[in-house]
Amino acid sequence: MPTAAPRPGPRPRSPAASREGPPVTASTFVAGAIRAEILKGALRLGSRLDQQALAERFGVSIIPVREGLRRLEAEGLVRMLPRRGAFVAELSLQELTEISWIRERLEDLAVRLAANRLKEHQLRDLEELNARMETMSADAFPSVWGGLNREWHFRIYSAGEAELLVKLITVLWDRTSVYREVLAADPNTRATSVAKHAEVLRRLQVGDASAAARAMRQHIRRGTTNMRAAEIAWGRAGTTMLHRARAPRSRSKDGPPITASNYVAIEIRAEILKGSLQAGSRLDQQVLAKRFGVSIIPVREGLKRLEAEGLVRMSPRRGAFVAQLTLQELTEISWIRERLEDLATRLAAPHLSDPHLRELEDLNVKMARMAGNVRPSVWSELNREWHFKIYAAGDSELLVQMIAVLWDRTSLYREVLATSQGIARSAEVQHGSVAQHAEMLGRLRVGDASGTARLMRQHIRRAIRDMRATEAGVSTGKRAMRSDGR
């Protein structure tokens, strides 16, 4: 279905126009305005985003526009191409399928977590919302119906009290928002969705979390099937919303020059991950600006980016701090990692050739030699390299990015725990990991993707269990996490 070129909209209110809360930065304002236009379809897929025109429209300089587009690129809504500029992101059929696979696993978990927490009045609210969707007239705007559909889903997911999980699901929904809105115009699609919602609700009302999660997975799968079927029909008609193949990714050695906020984010991220900045420590923005030789604005933007990654927490009227994890958050990350790394392993297994496997074996042998003999950070980097060599073979960039975010959130804590364990215990844990790696390699060599994925889940579970056990023995003054909440 072809989309009309967007008409220039009214000039949005400037950042200074906000009456409540702290004033937003210019780049945050620009990102929010462009994001809204992409999600409601006012900016068509694949259209070029002229940075100079956007700067004039929003009444800002080119720098906040560039920063805002970089933020949207990180969310998957915009693609930046060297020497070509910025474009509204399009999905390939392969990427759409990958998003469906990830959504199934994450929304399955979200439903299971919510099932035992949803109160009777919340279930009644969900039933009423679904009834409202059912009675909505066929000529109602797809965006209105789609907004109610999104509200219905996220009321369930939010009940699970897993903030990071909901954020990851939100990213996936945003990336497919335009495609879902097109399908929401079809009365049959609406009726099918309402019926599936009713099925999920029936399972939740009797406390059957497994059946509710299974119904949700089927709901997601059917939605993706409808998207693919619609795309094939559009393709036969000579129009298309999706790329036929994954969009080429430019690989320039030099690449575009990084912005000041990117530079600040990269430097602070590196210091957090290697332990130079301790969990809970305050990040003085004026000091950072002076140190990096930039104004306060790029520092603030860089910290906002790190906040989105979970490495920094911004507190109103208090400032920015290196994030700390609670035991609940660590457990939540473990659940998410199990599901995503299970999927990444299954996708990778058929593509790992003999040279790949030999490379993984050599790396594991190197890790065995170094266990207990090098700094924890050095061994951890090798361990990370081993895992991501597997995940990268599955050719699912979004999946690998999401797993990397989860690893980053626990990277500092893993190193602190390794140090607190002492050399002997640390070496024991590292040798145990090497043995588990070897067992997985044995499964990969015989093409057993399911067996390898099962071992990977067990591997993650053991690692988290070790973290929790060590956390229980670390003195309060030296803890890397707080167990009393945020």
N, C-alpha and C positions, 0 to 999 in steps of 0.2 A: 504494500500500500504506500504510494508516494506521499510525502508530506510537503506541505506548502512552505515556501520560504518564510521565515519569521518576519513579522512586521516590527519596526522599531517601537518599543514600548515606551511608556512615560518614564521620565528620568526618576530613578528611585530616590528615596530620601537618603540624605548623606548620613554618615556615621554619627555625626554630632546631633542628629535629630532624635536619637534614642533618649527616652526620659528615664528609663529604669535600668538599674544595674550599671556596671562599669562601662564606659564608652568602648565600642568595638574599634579595632584598628581598621584602616582603610582597606587592607588586603582581606581581612575577615569579612567586611561589608561586601566587597566585590565578589568574593567566593560565594557568599550566601545568595546574592542576587542572581549570579549566573547559574548556580546549582538549582535554584527554584525554577528558572526558565528552562533548563534542560529537563528536569523531572516532569514539568507540566507539558512538555512538547513544543514550547515556543521556539526553541532552538533545535533545528532538525539534526538528525544523526549524520555525522560526517561533515557538517558545515564548518567552514573555517572561522575562527574567532580572531578578528582583527584587533590586536592589542591597542593600537592607537585610537581606533574608533571607540573601543570600550572605555579607554581612559577619558576621552572627551565626553562620552555619555554619562559616566559616573562622576565627572568633575574631580578626577584625581590624576596623579602623574602615572607614567608607564610602570614604575616599580611596583606599586601595590597590585596592579593588574597582573603583572607577571607572577607575583607571589601568590595571588589568589588562584591563578591557573595551575600553578605547581601543586597547590593544596588539592585542587580538584583532580589533578593527574594522579595523586596518591590515592584518591578515592575511586579511581577507575572511570570517572565521568569525562575526563579530557585526556587527549594524547598530545604530547609535545614532540615534534619532529625537528631535528636539527636542520637549519636553513630553510625550513618550510613553515614553521609556526605551530599554532595550537588549533586543534580540531575537536569537535564534540565526538566522544568515543563511540565507536561501533563495535558490536560483538560479532564474532564468527559463530557458526553453528557449533564448532568444537567448544568454544568458550562458554556458550549458552549451556551446553551439556555439562561442562565441568561445574558451572555454578549450581546446576540442579543437583549434581552428586554431593557437593559440599552442603547445600541447603538441606538435603535429606538427612545428613548426619547431624548437623547442628540443630535443626528444628526438632528432630527426634529427641535429642537430649533435652532441649528446652521444654518440650511437652512433658517428658518424664519428670523433670524437676518441678514443673508447675502443678502436676496432677494432685499431689498430696497437700498443696498449699492453697488451692483455689477454694474460696468459701462459697456457701450457697448463694449469697447475694451476687457474687462475681459471676457465677454460672448463670444466674437469672439475667444479669446484664448482657452476657454473651448471647443468650438465647434471644433476648429482645433486639439486640443489634443485628443478629442474623435474620430475624423476622422483618426488620426494617429493610434490609438488603433485598429480601425476597419480594416485598411489596413495592419496591421502587419501580417507577414507570420505565418502560423500555426506552423512552426518549431522554431519560436523565443523562447528564453528562458522564461519560466513562470515568473522568477524573474524580467525580463525586462518589460514584460507586466504588472505584478503586481505593479511595481514601477510607471508606468504611471497611472495606475488605482488609486493608492494612491494619486499621485500628483493631479489628477483631482478632487477627493473628497476634499482634503485639501485646494485647491485653493478657493473652495466655502466657506468652514468653516472659513478660515482665513479672508475672506471679512467681516465677522460679527463683527470683532474687539472685540472678547470675548476671551482673552488669556487663562483664566482658563478653559473655556469650551473646547477649542482646545486641551489643555494638557490632559484633562480627556479622550477625544475621542482618542487621540494618544495612551494612555495606553491600551485602549481596542483593538485598531488595532494591537498593538505590541503583545498582548497576543494570537492573532489568526493568526499572519502573516504566520506561517509555513503551516497552514491548507489551507489558501487562496491561497498560491502559488501552492499547489498540485492541487486545482481546476482550477487554471489559465491555467493549461496544457490542459484543455478540450476546444476544439474550440466552442462547444455549449455554455459553460459557458461564454466564451468571447463575443460571439455574443449577448447573452441575456443581459449581462452587458452593452454593447455598446448601445443597443436599449433602455434600461432603462435610461441610461445617457441622451440620446437624448430626452426622455420624460421629464425628470427633466429640461433640458435646455429649452424646449419649454415653460414650465410653468414659468420659470424664465424670459424668454424674454418678456412675456406679463405681468409680475409683479404679477403673481398669487402665492403668498408665500404659501398659504395653500395647493394648489394643488401640488406645487413642494415638499413640506414637506411630503405630503401623498405619492407621487411617490417614495421619498427617503426611507420612511418606508417600502414600498412594496419591494423595491430593496434589503434592508437589510434582510427582512424576507425570500425572495427567496434564497439569498445566504446561509442563515443558513439552510434552507430546503435542499439545495444541499449538504451541508456539512454532514448533518445527513443521507441523502440517501446514500452518498458515504461511510460513516462509516458503515452503515448496510451492504452494498455490500462487503466491505472489511472484515467485521466480518464473513460473510458467507463463505468467501474464506479462513478463518483461519488466517487472518492478521488484524491488527487494528492500528489506529493512536491515538485513544482516549480510555481512561479508561471507562469501563462499568459503574462504580459507582464512586462517588466522592472519591478521594484519601484520605485514612485515615490520620488524623492529630494527630501527637503524642502529648500527654498531659503529660508532665513530670513536677512534682512539682518543681524540681530544674532546669531542662532544661539545655541547653548548657550555659557555662559561657558567659556573655555578653562581647562584645569587648569594648575597650576604647572609640571608637567613638559613639557606642550605648549609653554608660553610659553618655557621654557628652550631646548627643542629648536629652536623657530622662530628665536630670536635667534642661537643658535650656528650654525645652518645658514646663516642669512643672512650672518654674518661669514665663514664658511668659503668660501661661494660668491663673495663679492665680494673675497676675498683678504686680508681683515684678519687672519685667522688662517692662518699659513703651514703648508704640508704638513709633517708631522713634528713640529710644535710640541706641547708637553705642555699638557694642559688641567687645571689645578689645580682640583679640585672644591671645595675650601674657599673659594678666591678667587672662583670662579663663584657659589657660594651667597651669599657676602657681597655681591657685585656686584648680583645679581638680587633680593636681599632675601628669599631662601627658605632652607629647611633643606637639608641635604645630600641627602635622599632624592629630591626632584624633580630635582635636578641629575643624580643617578645614573641616574634613569629616563629623563631627556631624552637623556643620552649613550648609553644602551642603544638608544634609538630611532634615534639617528643612526648607531650601529654597525650596526643592521639595514639601514640605507640605504647603508652603505659609506662614509660620510663620516668616521667615527671608528673607531679601533681601541682596544679595551680589552685591556690586558696585565696578567696576574696579578702582583700585588706591585709593579707599576710605574705603573699608572694608565691614564689615557686620553690619546690622541694624535690629532691631525688625520691622517687616513689618507693614506698615500702609495701610489702605484700603481707596480707593476713593469711593465717592457715586456711581459711575458707577460700580465699582467692587462689592460693597454691593448689588446693584440691580441684577447684573449678578449671584451672589451666590444665591440670592433669587429665580431666575428663575430655576436654576439648582436644588436647594433643592426641589422646588415644584414638579418637575418631578420625581426625584429619591425617595422622601419620599412618593409620591403617589404610586409608584410601590412597595416600601417596605411595605406599609400598605396593599395593595391588596394581596401581597404574604403572609403576616402574618395572615390576617383575618381568613382563614379557619383553622389555626393551634392553635389559642388562645383558650385554654380550660377554663372551669369555674375556676379552681384554678389560672390560669394565670390572668383572668379578676379580680378576687378578690384581687390578689396581686397588680394589677394596681390601683384598687379602693382604697385600703389601702394607697398606696403611694400618691395618689392624695389628700386623706383626710389629710395626714401628711403635704403636701405642703400647703393646705388651712390654717392649723393651724399656719404654720411658715411664711405665707405671711406678709411681713412688719416687722417681728420680728427677723430676722436673717440677717447676712451679705449676700449681693447679691450673692457671690460666693457659699455659702452653698445652697441657694435656687436653683441656676442655676444647681448645680450638681444633685439635686433631679429631676429637670425638665429634664435634659439630661438622667438620669437613666430611667425615665418614658417612654420617646420616644424610647430609644434603647431597652427596654424590648419588645416593640412591634416589632421593626424592626428585632431583632434577631430571632423572632419566624418564620420569613419567610425563614430561613435557606439559605440565600444568602450572603456568607461571603464577596465577592467582593463588593456587593452593600452596605453593612453596612460599610465597610472600606471607601468607597468613601463618604458616608454621614458623617462619622466621621471627615474626612479631612475638609469638608465644615463647620462643627460645630466648629472645632478647629480654623479655620480662622476668625471666628466672636466671639469666646468665650471671649477674652479680651475686645472687643468693647462692648459686651452686658453688661459686668460687669461695665465698665466705665459709660455707659449710665444709668444703674440702680442707680449708686451712684449720678450722676448729676441730676436725676429726683427728688431726695428728698424722704423721707420716705413715705409720703402720696401718691404721684403719683406712686412710686415703688410698694406699696402695692396694689393700684388699678389695675395696670398692671398685677401683679401676681395673684390676685383674678380672673381677666378676663381670664388668661391662665387656671386656675383651672376649671373654668366654661366650657371652650372650651374642656378641657380634658374629663370632665364628659359627655358632649354631644357626643364626639367620643365613649366613653365607651358604651353609650346607643345604638349606631349604631352597635358596635361590638357584643353586647349581642344578637342582633336579626339577626346576620350574614349578615349585610348590608355592604359588602366590598366597594362598589362604594360610598355609602353615607359617610362612614368613610373617604375614601380617599379624597372626596370633602371637608369635614370638615378640614382635615389635611392641604390641600392646602390653605384654608381660614385662618387657624391658622398661617401658615408661613407668609402669606401676611400681616396679622395684625401685627405680630412681627416686620417685616421689616419696615412697615409703622410707627410704634412707634419709631424705631431706627432713621428713617429719620427725623421724626418730632422733636425728641429730639436733633438730630444733628444740626438742624437749629437754635435751641435756645442755644446751647453751645458756649461760647465765644471762639474766635480764639485761644487764648493761652492755652485753656484746651481741645481742640478737640482731639479725638482719631483717626480721619481720616482727610486726606487732601481732599478738594473738587476740587483742581486745577490740578488733575492728578498725575502721578507717579513722 
